Amino acid sequence: MHGSMPADKCVSLTDSKLNEFGLSLAADIVCIVTDGASIMVKVGTLTQTEQQLCYAHAVQLAVLVVLYRRHERVMQEVSAPLESDVTEYEDNSDGEDADKVADQRMEVVDDDYDVLTEMSTEYQDVVQKVRKVVKLFKRSPTKNDAQLQPYVKQELGKELSLILDCRTRWNSLVDMLSRFLQVRGPIQKALIDLGRATMINDSDFSVIHEMVSCLEPLKLAVTALCSWDTNLLSGEAALKFCLVELQKQSSELARTLAEVLATRITQRRKVHAGVLQYFIAIPLAKQLLTYSQSRTMKLCEGSFDE
């Protein structure tokens, strides 16, 4: 694709590519899966196929709404690197250099699409503190090897390096915060030895724990949704698991994430996905009915064990 690509051009290019394999978009394709950008939604209306909007993209947007805020001004794309270049940086530096590269990747996009974002101020301060501590040890082999790792090995039986997130990928934030919690004790001891005990406190760790508890179910759901063998049925099950796990938690962050995610998924659930929900509900209702009848019988017989 060269130049601009309105929806009708996207349909034409897709059909042309399919024709190279003896296929027709109108006659051979039953359903297409796209993200939720407005141009792709219009593509679905221009074709005779069913359209399923990507659930993983819905999870991404839900996280952006709750945990991040958009830049007030959208900048033109400048010196955008190849995706492979960014990945190479990530593999070599735990995201430090990827931040520098990704900062140039400002995109002009639709209102409902992904943009580079900033953490909401209520969580930004804590995340910045975590990043400073992580960089303190990652950028100094002496501090890491002599101060932190002995405590880590003493407590966990093995060495574990801290992880630095990539600011444009929220799932890497989960990895950084999870590892930070895992080695909380050694980090606090090492900071005391370095005379920097005030860099992070117990209230900060409470916020970190809250964020990890909320983001881990989302990350698991996205991993399941992006598996090659996932279909709509298993995808719906993954999302249901995620929502249930969020609803179990009492934090305001979990409640808000659950509400926003449920709204996003409902917006993307088409007729075929709704039919699958119906078929899921039937066996579930039968199981609940059987369980209820069993409990009733035990109560009537006086043998129910509280």
LINKA-V269399 format. One record per residue. N is the residue number from 0. PHI is phi in radians with two decimals (* if undefined). OMEGA is omega in whole degrees, -180 to 180 (none if undefined). Layout:
BEGIN
n	phi	omega
N	PHI	OMEGA
N	PHI	OMEGA
END
This chain:
BEGIN
n	phi	omega
0	*	179
1	-2.21	180
2	1.41	-179
3	-1.26	180
4	-2.45	172
5	-1.20	-174
6	-1.04	-178
7	-1.14	177
8	-1.20	178
9	-1.07	178
10	-1.10	-179
11	-1.12	180
12	-1.13	179
13	-1.10	-180
14	-1.12	179
15	-1.10	179
16	-1.13	178
17	-1.12	180
18	-1.07	178
19	-1.11	180
20	-1.87	179
21	1.29	-179
22	-2.05	178
23	-2.18	179
24	-1.09	-178
25	-1.38	-171
26	-1.77	-170
27	-2.00	-175
28	-1.73	-177
29	-1.52	-174
30	-2.58	174
31	-2.04	178
32	-2.05	-179
33	-2.38	171
34	-1.40	-172
35	-1.72	177
36	-1.04	-173
37	-1.05	179
38	-1.12	-180
39	-1.31	175
40	-1.10	179
41	-1.17	176
42	-0.97	180
43	-1.09	180
44	-1.32	-179
45	-1.52	-180
46	-1.88	180
47	-1.57	-178
48	-1.49	166
49	-1.27	178
50	-2.27	175
51	-2.02	177
52	-1.34	-172
53	-1.08	178
54	-1.25	180
55	-1.09	177
56	-1.16	177
57	-1.11	178
58	-1.12	178
59	-1.00	-179
60	-1.16	179
61	-1.09	179
62	-1.14	-180
63	-1.09	-178
64	-1.12	-172
65	-1.51	-172
66	-1.69	-176
67	-2.17	174
68	-2.24	-175
69	-1.32	172
70	-1.07	-179
71	-1.20	178
72	-2.11	180
73	-1.75	-175
74	-1.78	177
75	-1.18	179
76	-1.17	-177
77	-2.19	175
78	0.83	-179
79	-1.23	180
80	-1.39	174
81	-1.19	-180
82	-1.04	180
83	-1.11	179
84	-1.14	180
85	-1.13	-179
86	-1.08	180
87	-1.10	177
88	-1.07	-178
89	-1.09	-177
90	-1.10	-174
91	-1.64	-170
92	-2.43	-179
93	0.97	173
94	1.77	-177
95	-1.11	180
96	-1.25	178
97	-1.11	177
98	-1.06	-177
99	-1.15	179
100	-1.24	-175
101	-1.18	179
102	-1.06	-180
103	-1.52	-171
104	-1.65	176
105	-1.38	-175
106	-2.13	171
107	-1.60	-172
108	-2.40	177
109	-1.28	-176
110	-1.03	-175
111	-1.72	-177
112	-1.96	-174
113	-1.39	173
114	-2.35	173
115	-1.12	-170
116	-2.32	175
117	-2.13	177
118	-1.09	176
119	-1.01	-173
120	-1.05	-178
121	-1.17	178
122	-1.95	-174
123	-1.06	-177
124	-1.06	-179
125	-1.17	180
126	-1.11	177
127	-1.11	177
128	-1.09	179
129	-1.08	179
130	-1.06	180
131	-1.12	179
132	-1.16	180
133	-1.05	-180
134	-1.15	178
135	-0.97	-178
136	-1.52	-177
137	-1.25	-177
138	-1.57	178
139	-2.29	177
140	-0.97	180
141	-1.14	179
142	-1.11	-178
143	-1.20	-174
144	-1.33	-175
145	-1.60	-175
146	-1.82	-172
147	-1.46	-171
148	-1.09	175
149	-1.04	177
150	-1.18	178
151	-1.09	-179
152	-1.17	179
153	-1.14	-176
154	-1.50	-173
155	-1.92	178
156	1.45	178
157	-2.75	179
158	-1.46	177
159	-2.38	179
160	-1.46	175
161	-1.27	-178
162	-2.03	175
163	-1.79	-176
164	-1.37	170
165	-1.74	-169
166	-1.14	-179
167	-1.69	-180
168	-2.33	-173
169	-1.14	-179
170	-1.18	175
171	-1.26	175
172	-1.11	178
173	-1.08	-180
174	-1.07	-179
175	-1.10	-177
176	-1.21	179
177	-1.10	179
178	-1.13	179
179	-1.07	177
180	-1.16	-177
181	-1.07	-179
182	-1.95	-178
183	-1.00	-178
184	-1.02	179
185	-1.03	179
186	-1.09	-179
187	-1.11	179
188	-1.14	-180
189	-1.14	179
190	-1.16	176
191	-1.09	179
192	-1.07	-179
193	-1.52	-179
194	1.30	-178
195	-2.22	-176
196	-1.10	-177
197	-1.48	-179
198	-1.09	-180
199	-2.64	-175
200	-2.17	-176
201	-1.12	179
202	-1.15	176
203	-1.13	179
204	-1.14	176
205	-1.12	177
206	-1.15	179
207	-1.06	180
208	-1.07	179
209	-1.10	-180
210	-1.16	180
211	-1.12	-180
212	-1.06	-179
213	-1.43	-173
214	-1.46	-178
215	-1.09	175
216	-1.05	178
217	-1.14	180
218	-1.14	177
219	-1.08	-180
220	-1.12	179
221	-1.12	178
222	-1.03	178
223	-1.17	-179
224	-1.11	-176
225	-1.59	177
226	-1.27	-176
227	-1.10	-176
228	-1.64	180
229	-1.41	173
230	-2.04	-177
231	-1.08	-178
232	-1.16	180
233	-1.23	177
234	-1.14	176
235	-1.09	179
236	-1.14	178
237	-1.10	179
238	-1.19	178
239	-1.10	177
240	-1.01	-179
241	-1.06	-179
242	-1.13	179
243	-1.11	180
244	-1.11	178
245	-1.22	-178
246	-1.21	178
247	-1.23	-175
248	-1.50	-175
249	-1.75	-176
250	-1.30	177
251	-1.13	179
252	-1.09	-180
253	-1.12	-180
254	-1.09	-179
255	-1.16	178
256	-1.04	180
257	-1.09	-179
258	-1.14	-178
259	-1.16	180
260	-1.11	179
261	-1.05	179
262	-1.14	180
263	-1.08	-179
264	-1.19	179
265	-1.05	178
266	-1.10	-176
267	-1.78	-179
268	-1.43	-178
269	-1.59	-175
270	-1.03	-177
271	-1.14	177
272	-1.20	177
273	-1.13	177
274	-1.11	178
275	-1.10	176
276	-1.04	179
277	-1.11	-179
278	-1.21	175
279	-1.20	-175
280	-1.18	-177
281	-1.08	178
282	-1.10	178
283	-1.13	179
284	-1.11	178
285	-1.12	179
286	-1.11	179
287	-1.12	179
288	-1.13	179
289	-1.07	180
290	-1.12	180
291	-1.13	179
292	-1.12	179
293	-1.12	179
294	-1.10	-179
295	-1.11	-180
296	-1.12	-180
297	-1.16	178
298	-1.11	180
299	-1.15	-179
300	-1.46	-180
301	1.28	-177
302	-1.97	-178
303	-1.34	-177
304	-1.63	-179
305	-1.10	none
END
